[in-house]
């Protein structure tokens, strides 16, 4: 046996080529045929190994492995057939054939019927379980579809309700704006009624001047030698005073006119002066000393002229009324205008020397219908804050350190500069 294995690779036999008398046609026919067969045998195991690795669930996959080894060994025997055409190593060729025979027996050792039944039962159970899982997945999918449809309907209903609420809220906001506009108009008319004596005095001044200049003009023209130059001057003064009276009436009419808000560039200093003209009689009647600190070159406001004038009138009249109970004390009203940085606009302050603001009333000062005056409606400050807020500004109040109170508001600008 030792001699057999020691000469396993020895070519001490006559090669097959001698059997074929070394005829090239026969030799190469066998060589090429065996080579192609060997190549085919070598490719089959690769496919089997790939199949087994991909299908890990296959039972008895070792059969495929043994079959692959058997095919590989068969291919090797054909390689040896080619080799022994020129080299007589028949011992090695016989060993390879013996190995192929052993592997073929192992590959043909099929599983027993019991093993096959067990594997078949296991496969059926796996199929049943897979079908059960697929059915459960289908039920879950159907339930999910139903829930999605129900949720979609719920969301659609909620969206419709939300849309209705938004529409109702818009209608309510529009109604509130209309009511606020109506209330502001009523407040302006009421304020104008309280200032009627002052307005009558302001209108009476240019009318009296017109009468005086008219009489003077008659005298200049009735002389033996009419003084036309003086007559023209008197007529010019009459026209000027008439225009003054007309302008005052137009301002009052615009103030009490019921019209929708309209934001235009407004020069705050001019508006303060016009408002002070309306309350000049009240200032004199209540012996109030007026001081104005109006900054120059203030930017123009983007505001509704009538509404801002209403805020100014409310704050000034509140200051005058707060000082009316100041028996014996000085009554000083200071109005200041200056640039504001945050927001970029104009700051207006109305400072009085009246009774001031008590701590218990400071939080309720701007509440609707809250008032500390005997005959007050409690609407002026509430409307004023609503107007300022609608313009993008703010209105606040604070007690002075000595006496009285200061109300101040800011309104944004248009970006233009007012002279």
Legacy VTK file of the C-alpha trace (Angstrom):
# vtk DataFile Version 3.0
C-alpha trace
ASCII
DATASET POLYDATA
POINTS 419 float
0.000 0.000 0.000
2.893 2.296 0.817
4.411 1.573 -2.561
1.076 2.476 -4.193
0.887 5.908 -2.575
4.602 6.571 -3.060
4.126 6.135 -6.793
0.768 7.911 -6.854
2.026 10.672 -9.167
4.558 8.479 -11.101
3.910 8.168 -14.852
5.257 4.620 -15.014
2.502 3.338 -17.288
1.947 3.799 -20.977
-0.211 6.896 -21.719
-3.560 6.540 -23.495
-2.094 8.229 -26.513
-0.392 4.999 -27.449
-3.767 3.275 -27.490
-4.922 5.842 -30.032
-1.626 5.339 -31.971
-1.076 9.079 -31.416
-3.415 9.902 -34.222
-4.002 13.643 -33.773
-7.677 13.558 -34.707
-8.554 10.936 -32.109
-6.283 12.374 -29.420
-7.646 15.900 -29.733
-11.205 14.668 -30.022
-10.922 13.016 -26.592
-8.961 15.932 -25.106
-11.407 18.620 -26.215
-14.511 16.580 -25.356
-13.288 15.747 -21.862
-12.220 19.380 -21.275
-15.654 20.770 -22.231
-17.408 18.143 -20.084
-15.137 18.999 -17.141
-15.861 22.720 -17.561
-19.620 22.022 -17.546
-19.271 19.839 -14.456
-17.368 22.609 -12.675
-20.064 25.228 -13.413
-22.964 23.147 -12.051
-21.699 23.097 -8.404
-21.338 26.879 -8.433
-25.021 27.232 -9.366
-26.025 24.712 -6.679
-23.985 26.467 -3.977
-25.540 29.832 -4.943
-29.029 28.281 -4.821
-28.471 26.719 -1.391
-27.121 29.971 0.068
-30.134 31.920 -1.187
-32.714 29.340 -0.079
-31.796 28.819 3.556
-35.295 27.494 4.247
-34.791 24.330 2.148
-34.840 21.081 4.127
-32.018 18.578 3.536
-29.891 21.167 1.846
-26.870 18.930 2.509
-28.093 16.730 -0.364
-27.507 19.629 -2.737
-24.017 20.127 -1.265
-23.108 16.449 -1.691
-24.491 16.445 -5.198
-22.350 19.462 -5.979
-19.243 17.686 -4.670
-20.149 14.618 -6.739
-20.472 16.707 -9.922
-17.153 18.421 -9.134
-15.460 15.041 -8.696
-16.950 13.853 -12.015
-15.473 16.859 -13.717
-12.091 16.090 -12.183
-12.191 12.524 -13.590
-12.605 14.000 -17.066
-9.632 16.284 -16.423
-7.614 13.199 -15.523
-8.753 11.555 -18.793
-7.156 14.469 -20.646
-4.011 14.284 -18.500
-3.519 10.560 -18.986
-3.457 10.998 -22.765
0.161 12.107 -22.349
1.013 11.028 -18.762
0.315 7.529 -17.435
-0.564 8.463 -13.795
-3.295 5.864 -13.569
-2.907 5.439 -9.810
-3.994 9.125 -9.246
-6.761 8.727 -11.813
-8.039 5.631 -9.972
-8.005 7.396 -6.590
-10.060 10.286 -8.020
-12.570 7.823 -9.514
-12.802 5.998 -6.168
-13.483 9.329 -4.388
-16.157 10.078 -6.988
-17.780 6.704 -6.335
-17.877 7.295 -2.547
-19.379 10.757 -3.002
-21.987 9.401 -5.417
-23.078 6.833 -2.841
-23.377 9.550 -0.171
-25.278 11.820 -2.563
-27.726 9.037 -3.351
-28.390 8.423 0.347
-31.869 10.006 0.244
-33.798 10.887 3.426
-36.042 8.215 4.887
-39.840 8.357 4.437
-40.220 9.455 8.066
-37.813 12.324 7.497
-39.632 13.285 4.331
-43.010 13.222 6.132
-41.598 15.327 8.949
-40.140 17.807 6.479
-43.387 17.857 4.502
-45.421 18.455 7.675
-43.081 21.230 8.698
-43.426 22.782 5.249
-47.231 22.561 5.456
-47.175 24.218 8.857
-44.979 26.986 7.493
-47.360 27.467 4.555
-50.372 27.533 6.916
-48.635 30.057 9.183
-47.680 32.199 6.202
-51.292 32.134 4.935
-52.515 33.044 8.424
-50.089 35.956 8.600
-51.076 37.125 5.114
-54.767 36.950 6.104
-54.018 38.914 9.287
-52.089 41.494 7.267
-54.983 41.774 4.823
-57.446 42.272 7.712
-55.151 44.883 9.253
-54.888 46.583 5.863
-58.683 46.568 5.471
-59.153 47.917 9.012
-56.566 50.606 8.338
-58.399 51.588 5.138
-61.664 51.847 7.075
-60.011 53.921 9.812
-58.360 56.178 7.250
-61.713 56.725 5.528
-63.426 57.425 8.859
-60.628 59.799 9.883
-60.801 61.508 6.496
-64.534 62.071 6.966
-63.915 63.392 10.495
-61.198 65.750 9.255
-63.448 66.941 6.421
-66.262 67.635 8.902
-63.863 69.379 11.284
-62.480 71.435 8.408
-66.006 72.432 7.377
-66.861 73.413 10.956
-63.617 75.374 11.219
-64.405 77.154 7.955
-67.849 78.071 9.270
-66.322 79.313 12.530
-63.829 81.423 10.576
-66.643 82.910 8.481
-68.708 83.579 11.613
-65.691 85.147 13.316
-65.062 87.351 10.280
-68.698 88.446 10.348
-68.436 89.094 14.084
-65.238 91.116 13.610
-66.874 93.130 10.838
-69.911 93.746 13.076
-67.586 94.757 15.930
-65.727 97.187 13.678
-69.025 98.701 12.554
-70.192 98.981 16.163
-66.911 100.571 17.220
-67.126 103.020 14.329
-70.707 103.896 15.295
-69.690 104.323 18.933
-66.708 106.491 18.002
-69.002 108.652 15.873
-71.467 109.044 18.756
-68.611 109.960 21.072
-67.350 112.604 18.636
-70.812 114.118 18.345
-71.168 114.092 22.140
-67.775 115.746 22.547
-68.735 118.352 19.977
-71.940 119.038 21.927
-69.921 119.633 25.088
-67.694 122.092 23.174
-70.528 123.928 21.499
-69.953 127.124 23.517
-66.258 127.134 22.605
-67.064 126.430 18.942
-69.633 129.228 18.870
-67.054 131.620 20.291
-64.434 130.567 17.709
-66.903 131.047 14.847
-68.215 134.320 16.286
-64.736 135.897 16.206
-64.277 135.832 12.381
-67.965 136.746 11.899
-67.572 139.801 14.176
-64.406 140.751 12.280
-66.314 140.474 8.985
-69.044 142.790 10.299
-66.500 145.283 11.600
-64.563 145.356 8.343
-67.823 145.631 6.388
-68.877 148.706 8.349
-65.425 150.207 7.877
-65.580 149.539 4.154
-68.936 151.319 3.943
-67.524 154.366 5.705
-64.471 154.479 3.407
-66.692 154.301 0.336
-69.419 156.701 1.621
-67.068 159.684 1.966
-67.077 162.630 -0.402
-63.909 161.188 -1.850
-64.130 157.380 -1.564
-60.952 155.799 -0.202
-60.718 152.811 -2.514
-57.408 151.614 -1.113
-58.774 151.302 2.413
-61.948 149.776 1.049
-59.975 147.082 -0.773
-58.014 146.338 2.408
-61.232 145.987 4.399
-62.728 143.653 1.805
-59.516 141.570 1.828
-59.774 141.244 5.617
-63.433 140.231 5.263
-62.459 137.518 2.780
-59.702 136.298 5.079
-61.992 136.109 8.110
-64.676 134.422 6.017
-62.189 131.782 4.906
-61.157 131.326 8.527
-64.760 130.746 9.593
-65.319 128.425 6.645
-62.222 126.401 7.485
-63.324 126.041 11.100
-66.783 124.850 10.030
-65.210 122.340 7.611
-63.027 120.956 10.415
-66.048 120.552 12.708
-68.074 118.948 9.925
-65.255 116.495 9.133
-64.916 115.684 12.835
-68.592 114.784 13.331
-69.112 113.300 9.844
-69.856 109.583 9.741
-67.287 108.117 7.328
-65.123 104.988 7.146
-61.519 105.231 8.429
-59.040 106.431 5.832
-55.325 106.544 6.538
-53.478 109.471 4.972
-50.226 111.305 5.799
-51.002 113.506 8.834
-48.835 116.241 10.364
-49.335 115.733 14.090
-48.293 119.268 15.120
-50.886 120.857 12.813
-53.528 118.483 14.162
-52.610 119.400 17.761
-52.950 123.099 16.970
-56.333 122.592 15.287
-57.587 120.581 18.268
-56.395 123.271 20.688
-58.401 125.800 18.695
-61.549 123.774 19.367
-60.890 123.659 23.152
-59.491 127.189 23.576
-62.750 128.392 25.138
-62.715 125.489 27.641
-59.085 126.224 28.526
-59.914 129.877 29.216
-63.141 129.087 31.110
-61.323 126.651 33.429
-58.316 128.979 33.803
-55.893 126.369 32.445
-52.368 127.488 31.518
-51.423 125.787 28.250
-47.851 124.904 27.308
-46.849 123.163 24.071
-43.504 121.549 23.325
-43.875 120.502 19.705
-40.726 119.140 18.088
-39.872 120.358 14.591
-39.336 118.181 11.527
-41.490 115.335 12.795
-42.244 112.576 10.271
-45.741 112.316 8.856
-48.118 109.795 10.417
-49.960 107.089 8.505
-53.259 107.753 10.243
-56.934 108.629 9.965
-56.995 112.364 10.670
-60.432 112.444 12.322
-59.708 109.470 14.607
-56.363 110.843 15.818
-58.016 114.211 16.473
-60.665 112.377 18.500
-57.906 110.825 20.645
-56.281 114.221 21.188
-59.630 115.828 22.060
-60.467 113.049 24.558
-57.109 113.311 26.314
-57.140 117.147 26.442
-60.735 117.307 27.725
-59.973 114.631 30.335
-57.026 116.720 31.523
-59.157 119.884 31.735
-61.899 118.054 33.666
-59.328 116.471 36.015
-58.023 119.957 36.897
-61.475 121.557 37.294
-61.616 120.296 40.893
-58.241 121.923 41.639
-59.568 124.788 43.771
-56.764 127.205 44.534
-54.035 125.111 42.867
-52.349 125.876 39.563
-53.860 124.333 36.471
-51.260 123.481 33.877
-51.707 121.439 30.709
-48.595 120.503 28.757
-48.721 118.901 25.308
-45.486 117.448 23.920
-44.669 115.845 20.584
-41.371 114.161 19.786
-39.961 111.386 17.595
-40.452 107.794 18.709
-37.938 105.014 18.030
-39.891 101.874 18.932
-41.991 101.832 16.911
-40.554 104.370 14.519
-43.090 107.188 14.583
-44.304 110.037 16.778
-44.857 110.177 20.542
-47.512 112.571 21.896
-47.829 113.286 25.644
-50.651 115.151 27.419
-49.676 116.088 30.989
-52.044 117.719 33.493
-51.804 118.862 37.110
-55.118 117.421 38.213
-56.107 114.783 40.745
-53.907 112.095 39.180
-54.607 108.350 38.958
-55.297 106.275 42.069
-53.536 102.864 42.270
-56.835 100.959 42.473
-58.044 102.546 39.214
-54.833 102.275 37.166
-55.569 98.738 35.910
-59.153 99.551 34.902
-58.515 102.931 33.344
-59.065 101.757 29.738
-61.940 99.362 30.440
-65.195 100.011 28.596
-67.833 101.815 30.725
-65.377 102.423 33.575
-65.346 106.067 34.689
-64.535 108.114 37.776
-66.620 111.111 36.615
-70.156 111.538 37.907
-71.699 112.050 34.463
-69.126 110.129 32.410
-69.941 107.259 30.044
-66.609 105.446 30.409
-66.093 105.278 26.629
-63.534 107.986 25.800
-60.317 106.241 26.885
-61.523 102.827 25.692
-62.276 104.177 22.213
-59.017 106.137 22.184
-56.977 102.996 22.915
-58.875 101.053 20.214
-58.108 103.809 17.692
-54.404 103.951 18.575
-54.102 100.141 18.543
-55.791 99.990 15.116
-53.081 102.383 13.880
-50.336 100.028 15.097
-49.474 102.171 18.114
-50.045 102.104 21.877
-51.760 104.312 24.475
-50.766 104.326 28.149
-51.189 106.413 31.291
-49.109 107.023 34.411
-49.403 109.154 37.517
-46.946 112.046 37.799
-44.461 112.101 40.683
-45.806 115.415 42.019
-49.439 115.618 40.934
-51.622 114.941 37.967
-51.220 112.328 35.265
-49.600 111.918 31.863
-51.250 110.151 28.924
-49.066 109.285 25.967
-49.551 107.481 22.667
-47.372 106.512 19.721
-48.365 106.073 16.069
-46.086 104.733 13.291
-45.037 106.958 10.407
-45.323 106.681 6.642
-41.619 107.307 6.193
-42.198 110.866 4.915
-41.022 113.963 6.797
-43.470 116.633 7.954
-42.314 120.244 8.068
LINES 1 420
419 0 1 2 3 4 5 6 7 8 9 10 11 12 13 14 15 16 17 18 19 20 21 22 23 24 25 26 27 28 29 30 31 32 33 34 35 36 37 38 39 40 41 42 43 44 45 46 47 48 49 50 51 52 53 54 55 56 57 58 59 60 61 62 63 64 65 66 67 68 69 70 71 72 73 74 75 76 77 78 79 80 81 82 83 84 85 86 87 88 89 90 91 92 93 94 95 96 97 98 99 100 101 102 103 104 105 106 107 108 109 110 111 112 113 114 115 116 117 118 119 120 121 122 123 124 125 126 127 128 129 130 131 132 133 134 135 136 137 138 139 140 141 142 143 144 145 146 147 148 149 150 151 152 153 154 155 156 157 158 159 160 161 162 163 164 165 166 167 168 169 170 171 172 173 174 175 176 177 178 179 180 181 182 183 184 185 186 187 188 189 190 191 192 193 194 195 196 197 198 199 200 201 202 203 204 205 206 207 208 209 210 211 212 213 214 215 216 217 218 219 220 221 222 223 224 225 226 227 228 229 230 231 232 233 234 235 236 237 238 239 240 241 242 243 244 245 246 247 248 249 250 251 252 253 254 255 256 257 258 259 260 261 262 263 264 265 266 267 268 269 270 271 272 273 274 275 276 277 278 279 280 281 282 283 284 285 286 287 288 289 290 291 292 293 294 295 296 297 298 299 300 301 302 303 304 305 306 307 308 309 310 311 312 313 314 315 316 317 318 319 320 321 322 323 324 325 326 327 328 329 330 331 332 333 334 335 336 337 338 339 340 341 342 343 344 345 346 347 348 349 350 351 352 353 354 355 356 357 358 359 360 361 362 363 364 365 366 367 368 369 370 371 372 373 374 375 376 377 378 379 380 381 382 383 384 385 386 387 388 389 390 391 392 393 394 395 396 397 398 399 400 401 402 403 404 405 406 407 408 409 410 411 412 413 414 415 416 417 418
